[in-house]
Amino acid sequence: MKKEITIKITWAEVLIKKGIVTKKDLDDLKRWISYFQHERLIHLIVTVFVGLLDMISFIMLFLASGYTVFVLNALLSILFIFYIMHYYALENGTQKLYRLLDEMIKLYNSK
């Protein structure tokens, strides 16, 4: 998904630099933004769920310290870190697309 956002950001930046924005381009970008918003929401829910599981396993580590609980906590912590990094990329990419859409709308309306 990060690759897809990067492709769309580059595409929008090229259109803005060329100064050629059509109604179809605006509609396409709005459609892709809605896809990314949906993806962002799903990943937020999953990230919060994994974070809660990580916190529960961390508490379990203190209550019933054992090798398996430690391994569970380590795996969930690593997974949570990667989910945070992925969500961060989705969030920033979507925010960048919002700004590019605003620029494209201004460019389209100035014609």
Biotite code that builds the C-alpha atoms (Angstrom):
import biotite.structure as struc

atoms = struc.array([
    struc.Atom([0.000, 0.000, 0.000], chain_id="A", res_id=1, res_name="MET", atom_name="CA", element="C"),
    struc.Atom([2.896, 2.339, 0.702], chain_id="A", res_id=2, res_name="LYS", atom_name="CA", element="C"),
    struc.Atom([4.112, 1.786, -2.855], chain_id="A", res_id=3, res_name="LYS", atom_name="CA", element="C"),
    struc.Atom([0.638, 2.605, -4.213], chain_id="A", res_id=4, res_name="GLU", atom_name="CA", element="C"),
    struc.Atom([0.507, 5.865, -2.242], chain_id="A", res_id=5, res_name="ILE", atom_name="CA", element="C"),
    struc.Atom([3.970, 6.819, -3.490], chain_id="A", res_id=6, res_name="THR", atom_name="CA", element="C"),
    struc.Atom([2.879, 6.178, -7.075], chain_id="A", res_id=7, res_name="ILE", atom_name="CA", element="C"),
    struc.Atom([-0.234, 8.343, -6.656], chain_id="A", res_id=8, res_name="LYS", atom_name="CA", element="C"),
    struc.Atom([1.747, 11.137, -4.993], chain_id="A", res_id=9, res_name="ILE", atom_name="CA", element="C"),
    struc.Atom([4.257, 11.152, -7.848], chain_id="A", res_id=10, res_name="THR", atom_name="CA", element="C"),
    struc.Atom([1.436, 11.080, -10.414], chain_id="A", res_id=11, res_name="TRP", atom_name="CA", element="C"),
    struc.Atom([-0.310, 14.063, -8.795], chain_id="A", res_id=12, res_name="ALA", atom_name="CA", element="C"),
    struc.Atom([2.934, 16.035, -8.467], chain_id="A", res_id=13, res_name="GLU", atom_name="CA", element="C"),
    struc.Atom([3.691, 15.498, -12.165], chain_id="A", res_id=14, res_name="VAL", atom_name="CA", element="C"),
    struc.Atom([0.211, 16.726, -13.133], chain_id="A", res_id=15, res_name="LEU", atom_name="CA", element="C"),
    struc.Atom([0.627, 19.816, -10.970], chain_id="A", res_id=16, res_name="ILE", atom_name="CA", element="C"),
    struc.Atom([4.075, 20.577, -12.428], chain_id="A", res_id=17, res_name="LYS", atom_name="CA", element="C"),
    struc.Atom([2.721, 20.232, -15.965], chain_id="A", res_id=18, res_name="LYS", atom_name="CA", element="C"),
    struc.Atom([-0.264, 22.396, -15.051], chain_id="A", res_id=19, res_name="GLY", atom_name="CA", element="C"),
    struc.Atom([-2.646, 20.003, -16.761], chain_id="A", res_id=20, res_name="ILE", atom_name="CA", element="C"),
    struc.Atom([-5.448, 18.829, -14.481], chain_id="A", res_id=21, res_name="VAL", atom_name="CA", element="C"),
    struc.Atom([-8.703, 17.433, -15.832], chain_id="A", res_id=22, res_name="THR", atom_name="CA", element="C"),
    struc.Atom([-11.964, 16.557, -14.132], chain_id="A", res_id=23, res_name="LYS", atom_name="CA", element="C"),
    struc.Atom([-11.113, 12.877, -14.620], chain_id="A", res_id=24, res_name="LYS", atom_name="CA", element="C"),
    struc.Atom([-7.797, 13.372, -12.796], chain_id="A", res_id=25, res_name="ASP", atom_name="CA", element="C"),
    struc.Atom([-9.597, 14.984, -9.860], chain_id="A", res_id=26, res_name="LEU", atom_name="CA", element="C"),
    struc.Atom([-12.161, 12.185, -9.744], chain_id="A", res_id=27, res_name="ASP", atom_name="CA", element="C"),
    struc.Atom([-9.441, 9.537, -9.922], chain_id="A", res_id=28, res_name="ASP", atom_name="CA", element="C"),
    struc.Atom([-7.485, 11.105, -7.076], chain_id="A", res_id=29, res_name="LEU", atom_name="CA", element="C"),
    struc.Atom([-10.623, 11.445, -4.950], chain_id="A", res_id=30, res_name="LYS", atom_name="CA", element="C"),
    struc.Atom([-11.393, 7.774, -5.572], chain_id="A", res_id=31, res_name="ARG", atom_name="CA", element="C"),
    struc.Atom([-7.885, 6.713, -4.585], chain_id="A", res_id=32, res_name="TRP", atom_name="CA", element="C"),
    struc.Atom([-7.997, 8.900, -1.481], chain_id="A", res_id=33, res_name="ILE", atom_name="CA", element="C"),
    struc.Atom([-11.202, 7.161, -0.410], chain_id="A", res_id=34, res_name="SER", atom_name="CA", element="C"),
    struc.Atom([-9.460, 3.782, -0.857], chain_id="A", res_id=35, res_name="TYR", atom_name="CA", element="C"),
    struc.Atom([-6.532, 4.961, 1.245], chain_id="A", res_id=36, res_name="PHE", atom_name="CA", element="C"),
    struc.Atom([-8.886, 6.342, 3.906], chain_id="A", res_id=37, res_name="GLN", atom_name="CA", element="C"),
    struc.Atom([-10.563, 2.952, 4.158], chain_id="A", res_id=38, res_name="HIS", atom_name="CA", element="C"),
    struc.Atom([-7.203, 1.208, 4.354], chain_id="A", res_id=39, res_name="GLU", atom_name="CA", element="C"),
    struc.Atom([-6.080, 3.683, 7.008], chain_id="A", res_id=40, res_name="ARG", atom_name="CA", element="C"),
    struc.Atom([-9.177, 3.016, 9.118], chain_id="A", res_id=41, res_name="LEU", atom_name="CA", element="C"),
    struc.Atom([-8.715, -0.751, 8.934], chain_id="A", res_id=42, res_name="ILE", atom_name="CA", element="C"),
    struc.Atom([-5.046, -0.449, 9.878], chain_id="A", res_id=43, res_name="HIS", atom_name="CA", element="C"),
    struc.Atom([-5.897, 1.879, 12.761], chain_id="A", res_id=44, res_name="LEU", atom_name="CA", element="C"),
    struc.Atom([-8.308, -0.698, 14.168], chain_id="A", res_id=45, res_name="ILE", atom_name="CA", element="C"),
    struc.Atom([-5.782, -3.517, 13.742], chain_id="A", res_id=46, res_name="VAL", atom_name="CA", element="C"),
    struc.Atom([-2.955, -1.397, 15.215], chain_id="A", res_id=47, res_name="THR", atom_name="CA", element="C"),
    struc.Atom([-5.015, -0.556, 18.300], chain_id="A", res_id=48, res_name="VAL", atom_name="CA", element="C"),
    struc.Atom([-5.996, -4.221, 18.703], chain_id="A", res_id=49, res_name="PHE", atom_name="CA", element="C"),
    struc.Atom([-2.371, -5.403, 18.422], chain_id="A", res_id=50, res_name="VAL", atom_name="CA", element="C"),
    struc.Atom([-1.323, -2.652, 20.856], chain_id="A", res_id=51, res_name="GLY", atom_name="CA", element="C"),
    struc.Atom([-3.901, -3.829, 23.385], chain_id="A", res_id=52, res_name="LEU", atom_name="CA", element="C"),
    struc.Atom([-2.756, -7.427, 22.987], chain_id="A", res_id=53, res_name="LEU", atom_name="CA", element="C"),
    struc.Atom([0.828, -6.266, 23.464], chain_id="A", res_id=54, res_name="ASP", atom_name="CA", element="C"),
    struc.Atom([-0.109, -4.432, 26.660], chain_id="A", res_id=55, res_name="MET", atom_name="CA", element="C"),
    struc.Atom([-1.973, -7.485, 27.969], chain_id="A", res_id=56, res_name="ILE", atom_name="CA", element="C"),
    struc.Atom([1.009, -9.726, 27.224], chain_id="A", res_id=57, res_name="SER", atom_name="CA", element="C"),
    struc.Atom([3.280, -7.199, 28.961], chain_id="A", res_id=58, res_name="PHE", atom_name="CA", element="C"),
    struc.Atom([1.091, -7.352, 32.081], chain_id="A", res_id=59, res_name="ILE", atom_name="CA", element="C"),
    struc.Atom([1.051, -11.145, 31.840], chain_id="A", res_id=60, res_name="MET", atom_name="CA", element="C"),
    struc.Atom([4.840, -11.064, 31.736], chain_id="A", res_id=61, res_name="LEU", atom_name="CA", element="C"),
    struc.Atom([4.892, -9.551, 35.225], chain_id="A", res_id=62, res_name="PHE", atom_name="CA", element="C"),
    struc.Atom([2.135, -11.765, 36.611], chain_id="A", res_id=63, res_name="LEU", atom_name="CA", element="C"),
    struc.Atom([3.277, -15.082, 35.205], chain_id="A", res_id=64, res_name="ALA", atom_name="CA", element="C"),
    struc.Atom([6.833, -14.630, 34.080], chain_id="A", res_id=65, res_name="SER", atom_name="CA", element="C"),
    struc.Atom([7.818, -17.500, 31.886], chain_id="A", res_id=66, res_name="GLY", atom_name="CA", element="C"),
    struc.Atom([9.633, -18.192, 28.660], chain_id="A", res_id=67, res_name="TYR", atom_name="CA", element="C"),
    struc.Atom([6.472, -18.535, 26.551], chain_id="A", res_id=68, res_name="THR", atom_name="CA", element="C"),
    struc.Atom([4.982, -15.303, 27.876], chain_id="A", res_id=69, res_name="VAL", atom_name="CA", element="C"),
    struc.Atom([8.281, -13.530, 27.160], chain_id="A", res_id=70, res_name="PHE", atom_name="CA", element="C"),
    struc.Atom([8.333, -14.860, 23.592], chain_id="A", res_id=71, res_name="VAL", atom_name="CA", element="C"),
    struc.Atom([4.680, -13.861, 23.107], chain_id="A", res_id=72, res_name="LEU", atom_name="CA", element="C"),
    struc.Atom([5.415, -10.372, 24.392], chain_id="A", res_id=73, res_name="ASN", atom_name="CA", element="C"),
    struc.Atom([8.501, -10.032, 22.181], chain_id="A", res_id=74, res_name="ALA", atom_name="CA", element="C"),
    struc.Atom([6.607, -11.130, 19.055], chain_id="A", res_id=75, res_name="LEU", atom_name="CA", element="C"),
    struc.Atom([3.649, -8.849, 19.746], chain_id="A", res_id=76, res_name="LEU", atom_name="CA", element="C"),
    struc.Atom([5.978, -5.919, 20.455], chain_id="A", res_id=77, res_name="SER", atom_name="CA", element="C"),
    struc.Atom([7.792, -6.421, 17.150], chain_id="A", res_id=78, res_name="ILE", atom_name="CA", element="C"),
    struc.Atom([4.482, -6.751, 15.295], chain_id="A", res_id=79, res_name="LEU", atom_name="CA", element="C"),
    struc.Atom([3.169, -3.604, 16.986], chain_id="A", res_id=80, res_name="PHE", atom_name="CA", element="C"),
    struc.Atom([6.261, -1.628, 15.983], chain_id="A", res_id=81, res_name="ILE", atom_name="CA", element="C"),
    struc.Atom([5.846, -2.651, 12.351], chain_id="A", res_id=82, res_name="PHE", atom_name="CA", element="C"),
    struc.Atom([2.139, -1.799, 12.435], chain_id="A", res_id=83, res_name="TYR", atom_name="CA", element="C"),
    struc.Atom([2.946, 1.653, 13.835], chain_id="A", res_id=84, res_name="ILE", atom_name="CA", element="C"),
    struc.Atom([5.479, 2.218, 11.054], chain_id="A", res_id=85, res_name="MET", atom_name="CA", element="C"),
    struc.Atom([3.000, 1.092, 8.399], chain_id="A", res_id=86, res_name="HIS", atom_name="CA", element="C"),
    struc.Atom([0.182, 3.203, 9.816], chain_id="A", res_id=87, res_name="TYR", atom_name="CA", element="C"),
    struc.Atom([2.515, 6.197, 9.994], chain_id="A", res_id=88, res_name="TYR", atom_name="CA", element="C"),
    struc.Atom([3.290, 5.826, 6.274], chain_id="A", res_id=89, res_name="ALA", atom_name="CA", element="C"),
    struc.Atom([-0.416, 5.477, 5.424], chain_id="A", res_id=90, res_name="LEU", atom_name="CA", element="C"),
    struc.Atom([-1.356, 8.514, 7.491], chain_id="A", res_id=91, res_name="GLU", atom_name="CA", element="C"),
    struc.Atom([1.362, 10.765, 6.091], chain_id="A", res_id=92, res_name="ASN", atom_name="CA", element="C"),
    struc.Atom([0.760, 9.600, 2.528], chain_id="A", res_id=93, res_name="GLY", atom_name="CA", element="C"),
    struc.Atom([-2.961, 10.276, 2.775], chain_id="A", res_id=94, res_name="THR", atom_name="CA", element="C"),
    struc.Atom([-2.345, 13.714, 4.280], chain_id="A", res_id=95, res_name="GLN", atom_name="CA", element="C"),
    struc.Atom([0.037, 14.515, 1.420], chain_id="A", res_id=96, res_name="LYS", atom_name="CA", element="C"),
    struc.Atom([-2.614, 13.413, -1.081], chain_id="A", res_id=97, res_name="LEU", atom_name="CA", element="C"),
    struc.Atom([-5.112, 15.794, 0.588], chain_id="A", res_id=98, res_name="TYR", atom_name="CA", element="C"),
    struc.Atom([-2.711, 18.699, 0.034], chain_id="A", res_id=99, res_name="ARG", atom_name="CA", element="C"),
    struc.Atom([-2.045, 17.659, -3.560], chain_id="A", res_id=100, res_name="LEU", atom_name="CA", element="C"),
    struc.Atom([-5.783, 17.372, -4.223], chain_id="A", res_id=101, res_name="LEU", atom_name="CA", element="C"),
    struc.Atom([-6.262, 20.924, -2.936], chain_id="A", res_id=102, res_name="ASP", atom_name="CA", element="C"),
    struc.Atom([-3.518, 22.155, -5.273], chain_id="A", res_id=103, res_name="GLU", atom_name="CA", element="C"),
    struc.Atom([-5.070, 20.262, -8.186], chain_id="A", res_id=104, res_name="MET", atom_name="CA", element="C"),
    struc.Atom([-8.503, 21.747, -7.467], chain_id="A", res_id=105, res_name="ILE", atom_name="CA", element="C"),
    struc.Atom([-7.020, 25.265, -7.381], chain_id="A", res_id=106, res_name="LYS", atom_name="CA", element="C"),
    struc.Atom([-5.227, 24.607, -10.645], chain_id="A", res_id=107, res_name="LEU", atom_name="CA", element="C"),
    struc.Atom([-8.378, 23.163, -12.254], chain_id="A", res_id=108, res_name="TYR", atom_name="CA", element="C"),
    struc.Atom([-10.549, 26.092, -11.111], chain_id="A", res_id=109, res_name="ASN", atom_name="CA", element="C"),
    struc.Atom([-8.043, 28.682, -12.335], chain_id="A", res_id=110, res_name="SER", atom_name="CA", element="C"),
    struc.Atom([-8.589, 27.632, -15.959], chain_id="A", res_id=111, res_name="LYS", atom_name="CA", element="C"),
])
